[in-house]
Amino acid sequence: MTASIDLDFRPRSYFWPMSAEKHLLATIHGAERRRMVKAAFSNTDLDFIDMAFFAKSSLSEDERTAMGRIDPQFMGGEYLPDLRVGEIEIARINIDSTTSDVTSLYARRTSKGISYRVVDEYDGDTLNAKRTRTSREPLTLGDLARFFLAAWPLDSVLEWNELDEEGSQAFVHPSSEFYSEFSDLIRQKISEWRAVELDEDDEQHA
């Protein structure tokens, strides 16, 4: 499976020009709101939801509380840090925790190139120290995944939840508006981690 994933893929840009749909989806924090807006674009019917609300980048505290009252999972992504001027989300991993937590990778253009930061919904409490970096041009898929998973140890999250491979795959929802194979690569990583764990278990019981 790894051979079929192009780890050297590099987007031409994270910034303009891009479609209005792509830009909008890459700026909406809430996972459920993003899903609804994407469905609206897919159905070419933007009138069946309140776009003024669902397409907001972030919600007020009262709006987030109201979403949580409907279903705690509707809070997923709503507590991510606000985007800075010119910043955009380039990848995220949503997990099936009680509140559907989201960890994201933001990028913005600077005078020296592109600045990146990995962010969570807990003021960085789930992240490692190395959570920022820069580059002259957009990252390759391989570099992006290495940086993301070093900043946020997904393997430890899955281990803490005591999930086997099937459970891990169902628990994790990676996505990116810029890297079409990001989800495939993360799922491949999960399979590799679980294979190593099985080998270690077999050695312990040999």
Residue pairs with C-beta under 8 A, 6 or more apart in sequence:
1 184
1 188
1 191
2 188
5 141
5 181
5 184
5 185
5 188
6 141
6 181
7 140
7 141
7 142
7 185
8 140
8 141
8 142
9 140
9 141
9 179
9 181
10 137
10 138
10 139
10 140
10 141
11 138
11 178
11 179
12 138
13 138
14 88
14 90
14 107
14 109
14 114
14 138
14 178
15 86
15 88
15 109
16 23
21 41
22 177
23 88
24 37
24 55
25 34
25 37
25 38
25 177
26 88
26 89
26 90
26 177
26 178
27 57
27 83
27 88
27 89
28 34
28 37
28 54
28 55
28 56
28 57
28 77
29 57
29 58
29 59
29 77
29 78
29 79
29 80
29 102
30 59
30 67
30 74
30 75
30 76
30 77
30 78
31 76
31 77
31 94
31 100
31 102
32 67
32 73
32 74
32 76
32 77
32 100
33 53
33 54
33 55
33 56
33 77
34 77
36 49
36 54
37 49
37 51
37 54
37 55
40 46
40 48
40 49
40 51
40 54
53 63
57 82
57 83
58 78
58 80
58 82
58 83
59 67
59 78
64 75
64 78
64 79
67 74
67 75
67 78
68 74
68 75
68 99
72 98
72 99
72 100
73 98
73 99
73 100
74 100
75 99
75 100
76 94
76 99
76 100
76 101
76 102
77 92
77 94
77 100
77 102
77 104
77 121
78 121
79 121
79 122
80 102
80 104
80 119
80 120
80 121
81 119
83 89
83 106
84 106
84 108
85 108
86 108
86 109
87 106
87 107
87 108
88 106
88 107
88 108
89 104
89 105
89 106
89 107
89 177
90 105
90 106
90 107
90 116
90 144
90 176
90 177
90 178
90 179
91 104
91 105
91 144
91 148
91 174
91 175
91 176
91 178
91 179
91 182
92 102
92 103
92 104
92 105
92 174
92 175
92 176
93 102
93 103
93 148
93 152
93 154
93 172
93 173
93 174
93 175
93 186
94 100
94 101
94 102
94 172
94 173
94 174
94 175
95 101
95 102
95 157
95 171
95 172
95 173
96 170
96 171
96 172
96 173
99 121
101 120
101 121
102 120
102 121
103 118
103 119
103 120
103 121
103 126
103 127
103 148
103 152
104 118
104 119
104 120
105 116
105 117
105 118
105 119
105 144
105 147
105 148
106 116
106 117
106 118
106 119
107 114
107 115
107 116
107 138
108 114
108 115
109 115
110 134
112 134
112 136
113 134
113 135
113 136
113 137
114 134
114 135
114 136
114 137
114 138
115 132
115 133
115 134
116 132
116 133
116 134
116 135
116 139
116 147
117 131
117 132
118 127
118 131
118 132
118 147
118 148
118 151
118 152
119 127
119 131
120 126
120 127
120 152
124 131
126 152
126 157
127 151
127 152
128 150
128 151
128 152
128 153
130 150
130 151
131 151
131 152
133 147
135 143
138 178
139 147
141 179
141 181
141 182
141 185
142 185
144 179
144 182
145 182
145 185
145 186
145 189
149 155
149 189
154 172
154 186
154 189
154 190
155 189
155 193
158 168
158 171
158 172
158 190
158 193
161 167
161 171
163 171
164 194
165 190
165 191
165 194
168 190
168 194
169 187
169 190
172 186
172 187
172 190
173 183
174 182
174 183
174 185
174 186
174 187
175 182
175 183
176 182
176 183
